[in-house]
Amino acid sequence: MSNIPSELKYAASHEWVRDEGEGVVSIGISDHAQDLLGDVVFVELPDLDADVSAGDEAGVVESVKAASDLYAPVSGKVIAINEELEDAPELVNSDPYGDGWFFKVKLSDPAELEALLDADTYASHCEED
């Protein structure tokens, strides 16, 4: 089974969300998602200061197997992007919950976090994939 940290929240579309406090969250894709994609070769991230809405496309992850849309699991303003992924997209494979994070958002509606899946529910969702 994939690594599914219990302190994170998850979207059914395989993005994870880490609450950094003060209304800020970090976002990336799960270990399960990077495993399905295979070797990541390119990541297109949202623009800094862009407004994203929960469920909307926020970028693209390309691997040797396929290109996959990246969805915003929550709504808010993009306040940071992981520029390291530009030169080292393989960080998504080697450290999806650490150095492979994608972007950070200042939440416009913190209640959206409650709508996301917990680790156990996400694990069940992955088994159904």
Steps between C-alpha positions, in 0.01 A plus 500: 500500500614854426626733770200704624598732787216533752564870573408603144165547327439362151289571192342214306710625204816400699627837621605534864462805723715583804368767737796731568301722739372856468279408206785370282518152349760314294380285211655211309405163355484179700748215495226292337460757220873531429526120496220475242661772286848353501810716451393866508683704234319836511271693734296806398395695809251784544631857486601674820211718627250306287159432650410132496163341569442158653457241226639718222807414295810661652781344297631191324729214600673322212667164534658253262159325491246784481405859570256554784315810611570637844191626682475752781357314801413831670429860400728796562798701375826332398766649728795270417601252232770236521749634247731203564260283297592697186850348498427189709149366428616158625459637857131420456596130475773492764332716767133569416415625852821697557721664237249401229227744617345707220359828632363679808164670527359760738152356554196707409270251679671296776182289532594333169764301690220311676362382165825322414567132570690378805778243453280194564228614260763587237661156542161337434456725196841389364408133539194562279711663224 
